[in-house]
Amino acid sequence: MKFKQILPALALVAFLGLPGWALAEAPEGATIMKMADEAPDGENGRAKVVMILSDSSDGVREREFTIARKDDADQAGESRYFIEFAKPADVKGMRFLIWDHAQGADDRWMFLPRLKMVRRIAAEDERGAFVGSDFVYEDISGRDPSKDTHSYERTEKVGDRETWVVTSTPKETTGVEFAKKTSWVDTENHLVLKEEYFAANGEKIKESVTEKVEIIQGVPTKTSWTMKNLKSGHKTNMKIGEVRYDVDDLDDNQFEERALKRR
């Protein structure tokens, strides 16, 4: 559910009628991850999400929320996200607001309905668990590729899709739980289909796998993917439904901090 402008280079590729990887053996790692970050998905969007949390002893919990996103028309690369939980009862009414900045740390706020309080989420907590799931806050709006150094490794198939494999290393390690990440990026639509996270000792600690991609309003959209903690055996599956892009009736007021309490 992220949106950035398509790279000008890709416009040239489309004009020439060539696939994105045909002009060279493969782009550089940083270029690939920028393509993934800038994959088009409309000027705004809305969807319903069901999170299925499973532990190693087959215990299962479900959480349901809606997510809305709009891009800032005046500032390229700036987006805002509003999330509201509907189920179960213990999280119903919980809301999150994210201002995803092109430069610098993102702004994040949480509304706790039982306390009727808005709490700012500190920048150093962006890699913290998102509502007890295996995803982190940064997964919702996407990790800025400029935070890492990237190295193209090879081309490899994921299912029937051709992908570029890129290794990313955080430039700043404070507050980051992984020392290295490997991403498999679709060479055609630039969606990240698979990720593996490694600790400093080389141990693989987490992995993310995309199970389903659908074309919605002409936009390739991940509608099911799972993040698994390999140390605990806990995993979280996200199922995305009722996806709409370029929504006419999106309420712009919900993307302001003052609106968190008023809904």
SULZINOR-V288527 format. One line per field, one symbol per residue. ss: DSSP state (2 for helix, 1 for strand, 0 for the rest). Layout:
ss->???
//
This chain:
ss->00000002222222220000000000002222222220000001111111111100000111111111111000000011111111100000001111110000001111110000111110222000100000012222200022211111111111001111111111000000000111111100000111111100000111111111111100111111111110000011111111111000000222202220000
//
